[in-house]
Each structure stands twice: as structure tokens, then as C-alpha cells.
Amino acid sequence: MKALPYLIHKEVLQFKRNPFLPRLVIMFPLMLMLFLPWATTLEVKNINVTLIDNDHSSASRRLINQLKASSYFSLTNVAYSYEEAYKKVEASKADIIFSIPANFEKDMVNGKDVTLQINANSVNGTKGSLGSSYLSQIVNEFLTEMRSGNVTPKATGGFTIRYFYNPTLNYRHYMVPALMIIVILMLCGALPALNIVGEKEKGTIEQLNVTPISRTEFILAKLIPYWIMGLVLLTLCFFIAWLVYGLVPAGSYTSLYLGALLFIFVMSGLGLIISNYSSNMLQAMLLMFFIILICNLMSGIFTPISSMPHWAQMMTYIIFPHYFVEIMRGVYLQGNTIPELWTNYVALFLFAVVFNGWAIMSYKKQV
Amino acid sequence: MADVICVNGLTKRFGDFVAVNNITFSVKEGEIFGFLGANGAGKTTAMRMLCGLSFPSEGTGTVAGFDIAKQSEKIKKHIGYMSQKFSLYEDLTVMENIQLYAGIYGVEKETMKRESTALLKKLDFENKKDTLVSSLPLGWKQKLAFSAAIFHHPKIVFLDEPTGGVDPATRRQFWEMIYETAANGITIFVTTHYMDEAEYCNRVSIMVDGKIEALNTPKNLKEQFHVDSMSKVFDQLARRAKRGE
């Protein structure tokens, strides 16, 4: 192990002299943490409603005003016929057509059934279904209010809804811990892989292979710098989360760092395996791309695992970032502790052992 | 003198292709051994087996007293290697490269300091020690690479076409370094395409299509083939080759 400090020193020097890498490593987490929490939102807002008011009564106007008051809807158009409104949908200018029938007020006052029509464009499924259910909620409230004898404040009873852990239902708070995972996912896996394949392409790896350094030394020298880098970047992310989003973990930093360290081991091990089986950068990049894409989409970072079909939920057991997602959100938002999340730590640990063992086994000095 | 390299029936197959076909030879301590052959004759493959980079398909061999198939990691402590493609890190400075290789072979810090200063002085590189290798001319790189390969005083140094692309004056200087190294007891195993360099070797082997077709001193080879230069010896042998380039 005497050669290890020299090899690590070499990696650090090469990293510093690279004209591109140090910038990437700083810019990537900054971009991800500063911009993406605002953009990667699944919250349904700004639902464009095209209105057909066939009644033009005071009741219909009141209903419309209630719609306008909601932050979810924006009344973008008023149409005079269904055909006209439908054209707006076709032009993607409307998500929902809301039509109020003629004699709406009269029928209501006379106690007859009234039928309002909601047509939702469900090309964007979430927007369509959530939009129409919000809208029907508003209409129902309006109707009960009208029937129970005008606008007097609601009587007793009803519900009080309180949201746990993310009380303001702030989607950014949900995304910030997950985006930190992507930082590690991208940098700590891809960079060591590209580094080793780069030495293969230049032929420098052969020079190292004729020296007596051991496989373990070689691999540790490649990984230790990225482990440290991962932890430093994570700390930067924690800082941004506090500074920009006012988000501090409800749980302890120890449990976050422990999970992160295990996850970094897993990712760098994976990067090594990829580099051992790829003979050039392009191969390594495409393979990494493929894996990172699946990890991003299936680990629960963007979409909840619990709403995936059963077979997909089964698959997430091998989508290793999923365990770290549980840890990050659990600790950050719910204040979970290591004993509460221990299965996730153990799973990450096992993946780390398997991947790194495999990486060392598949690295051959002599072929 | 004792043999530092000794191989017997060494063969390497890649599928159906026999890159190195049953070669047998030995190299004595302190010798400058020229390993010649046309492109694709199997020189590099043979050399890679000797350095412990590649497993032999058949045959046995020892380098510095260790088995090439089973004790390759022990061999690596006692050899230096300079490949045709690369030897130094282009994005490190002259001094950083020397320190890296010295560190890898476990040279003590004090020794490293003393010897690297002496080396830079000898090479007349003192004012270049903090220059990035990428900005050095090729000839300088090769001299430096050679010095790095023998910095840890190996028993044998393997040079794979060390002077490719270098101008004649630098090549001469390079061979002076080789002679000096051999005089210090380090065995030189060198492949080359330059036939004038073959004349400088103590003994020369010529590979054709994976086999060693001739092995002797340059003088004896010239007599054997009734010609006046190594270049003509090589031409006669290389003409027999069936493998294309």
C-alpha cells in the first residue's frame, strides 16, 4: 500500500489540470439544485379553462367568480359554442371545457337536477384528471351552498386536513433531497468509469499494469478522490438547500452522511464494473446513460414507487438508488433515524460489497 | 553469466490465430538483446507475455528467476517497461512523473530526491523539471521515459520501439543511454525497426510470422546470410513472411 498516496496524488493533479472536469463538477450540482426544484414539479397548476356560459345569470357568474378565485385555474377563454371551445383544446390552448347549461339558475332555484359539463383534455393525464376533479369539487361546493339557502358561512362539522412532514405541500421540499441523489448518481459513477476508460484509450493503463501495484491499490486510487468529491458536493447541496429553500433535515446529518457514503461506494463500484467491460469512452458513456436513466425513472425520485404496477415495484428492489431515496426523504422530511431505516442501509451496504468485489475481480492486470 | 530471461516453447493463440508460435530463447545478464521482426510478426505479444501482461497459451518461461505464468507480480518488481505508445503522463510535469514511478516501485523518499536531482542534471533537464510532459519534444519524452523506466534499478528493462519517430541525433543519444545502462548491469530487451540499431545489439533475434527464424550476434548473422548489413539479413528473412502487414 506504499504506492497508494503517490497514485492518489497523481489523480488529484490530473483532475486539477483537466480543463473541463473541475468546472463540470461545480456547475452540475449548482444547476441541479438552483433550477430543477422549480421546474421538476408534478403539482397541477395553471389549468386552462375554456368557458361556455349558456345561462348568463347571476348564479352562473358567481360560479365563474369562484373558479377565478381558485389558484389552480385560469379562465383563458370564453367560447360561444362547444365546437369553438373544442378548437381551443385541439390547439392546446385549453385543458378543460366547462359548460354551464341554459336555465342553470332557474332549474336550480326550482330544485331540478342541473347538469354541468366538464370535458378534460387528458393528453397530460395528471392535469386532465386532477383538473376535472378539482373543478367538480368547486362546482359541488357551490351547489350545496346555493341549495342550503345562500351564502351564510358553513355550519359546523366538515373536515380539517393537516399534511404531515411537508405541511405546506411544497413540491420543492420533496424534490430537493432527491436531486442531491442525482448529483451523486451522475458524478460518482460516471467520472471514475470515464477516468479508467480514458487511461485504457491512451494506453497509460498498460504502463501501470507492468508495475507491481496491486489491483486494490489501483482501484482505491481511482475511487478515493471521487468518494471525497461526492461528500464535498453533498455538503454543498445541503448548504444550498438551507440557503435557497430554507430546508434543513428533520433528522440527523449523521444518518444522511452514512447513507450517502454507502451510496457513493455503490455508484463508484458500478462505474468500475462498467469501465472494466468497456474498451472505449463511447461504450462506457452509453452504458452509464442507460443505467442512470433507469435509476432516475424507477427509483422513486420523480414518481412514487407505490403507484407503480406490482411488477415494477418488485423491480425497484434491485434499482439500488431507491434505498437512498428512502433514506434521503425519510431523514430530510420525516426525521427518521438509522434504526427506523436500517433495511435501506443494509441493502446499500450489500450492493456496495457486491459491486466493489465484482469490480476488483473483473479488473485484470494480466490477460 | 546467468540467464535473466529463459523461455521454452512459448506460444500465444488468439482463437485460431497463432500470434507467437513456439519460441525458445534465453537472454544473459547485462546483455543488449535486440528483438526484431516486421509489423505483426508477434514481437509485442511475446514481450507482453514476458512482462506479465499476457498469459502464455503454451510453453514456459522465467524472467528474473520468476515464472511468467504464475509469478507475474513478482516479475513486475524487477523489470522496467517502456512501451511504444506511451510511458509518461502527459498532464504531469517531468518531476511529477519521476516521483510517481519512483513511488510506485517503493523507492525511499531520500533516495528519490537525491537520484532525481542527479538524473535531471545528467539529462540536462534541470530547468524543465516543472514543465508538463505534453509540451516536451518527442525525443526528450523518450529519454525521460527511459530514465523513469530504470529509476528503480530493475534487473531487466523492456523497450518496445523506444526510438520510433525520433530524429537520428536523438536516437544516437538514446543508444548511448542504453549502453551506459547495460554497463551498469541492467539487461536490455529492445524491439526496433531500425536496422542500424540492430547492429548495436549484442545479440539479435528475428521473428517472422510468430517464429524466431534467426538468433545470433549481428556479426554471425551477416556471415550466415552472406551479406554486409543487418538490413539485408532482415530483408531476406522478412521476404518469407506470409502474414500481411
Chai-1 contact restraints between the chains, C-beta under 6 A:
chainA,res_idxA,chainB,res_idxB,connection_type,confidence,min_distance_angstrom,max_distance_angstrom,comment,restraint_id
A,K2,B,G106,contact,1.0,0.0,6.0,A-B,restraint_1
A,A3,B,G103,contact,1.0,0.0,6.0,A-B,restraint_2
A,A3,B,I104,contact,1.0,0.0,6.0,A-B,restraint_3
A,Y6,B,L100,contact,1.0,0.0,6.0,A-B,restraint_4
A,Y6,B,G103,contact,1.0,0.0,6.0,A-B,restraint_5
A,K10,B,L100,contact,1.0,0.0,6.0,A-B,restraint_6
A,L13,B,L92,contact,1.0,0.0,6.0,A-B,restraint_7
A,Q14,B,D91,contact,1.0,0.0,6.0,A-B,restraint_8
A,R17,B,D91,contact,1.0,0.0,6.0,A-B,restraint_9
A,G203,B,K85,contact,1.0,0.0,6.0,A-B,restraint_10
A,G203,B,F86,contact,1.0,0.0,6.0,A-B,restraint_11
A,T204,B,F86,contact,1.0,0.0,6.0,A-B,restraint_12
A,Q207,B,S87,contact,1.0,0.0,6.0,A-B,restraint_13
A,N209,B,L53,contact,1.0,0.0,6.0,A-B,restraint_14
A,V210,B,C51,contact,1.0,0.0,6.0,A-B,restraint_15
A,V210,B,K76,contact,1.0,0.0,6.0,A-B,restraint_16
A,V210,B,Y81,contact,1.0,0.0,6.0,A-B,restraint_17
A,T211,B,K76,contact,1.0,0.0,6.0,A-B,restraint_18
A,T211,B,I104,contact,1.0,0.0,6.0,A-B,restraint_19
A,P212,B,K76,contact,1.0,0.0,6.0,A-B,restraint_20
A,P212,B,K77,contact,1.0,0.0,6.0,A-B,restraint_21
A,I213,B,I104,contact,1.0,0.0,6.0,A-B,restraint_22
A,Q366,B,G52,contact,1.0,0.0,6.0,A-B,restraint_23
A,Q366,B,L53,contact,1.0,0.0,6.0,A-B,restraint_24
A,Q366,B,F55,contact,1.0,0.0,6.0,A-B,restraint_25
A,Q366,B,S72,contact,1.0,0.0,6.0,A-B,restraint_26
A,V367,B,S54,contact,1.0,0.0,6.0,A-B,restraint_27
